[in-house]
Amino acid sequence: MWPWGHLAVAYLLYIVITHRRFGRPPRAVPAIAL
């Protein structure tokens, strides 16, 4: 079984890091989420 809880946390951290680095969330993230 995949650790979905840890995966979700890592995903949120990735969004926060990219948002701070580029000033806006990457457009590829919502596409991957959907």
C-alpha positions as CSV (number, residue, x, y, z in Angstrom):
1,M,0.0,0.0,0.0
2,W,1.2,3.5,-0.8
3,P,1.6,5.9,2.0
4,W,-1.0,8.3,0.6
5,G,-0.8,10.6,3.7
6,H,3.0,11.1,3.2
7,L,2.5,11.5,-0.5
8,A,-0.2,14.3,0.1
9,V,2.2,16.1,2.5
10,A,5.0,16.0,0.0
11,Y,2.7,17.2,-2.7
12,L,1.6,20.2,-0.6
13,L,5.2,21.0,0.3
14,Y,6.1,20.8,-3.5
15,I,3.3,23.3,-4.2
16,V,4.5,25.7,-1.5
17,I,8.1,25.5,-2.6
18,T,7.3,26.1,-6.2
19,H,4.9,29.0,-5.3
20,R,7.7,30.7,-3.2
21,R,10.3,30.1,-5.9
22,F,8.3,31.2,-9.0
23,G,5.8,33.5,-7.3
24,R,2.9,31.4,-8.7
25,P,2.0,27.7,-8.6
26,P,3.0,25.9,-11.8
27,R,0.2,25.2,-14.2
28,A,1.2,21.5,-14.6
29,V,0.3,20.8,-10.9
30,P,-3.5,21.1,-11.3
31,A,-3.3,19.0,-14.5
32,I,-1.4,16.2,-12.7
33,A,-3.9,16.4,-9.8
34,L,-6.8,16.0,-12.1
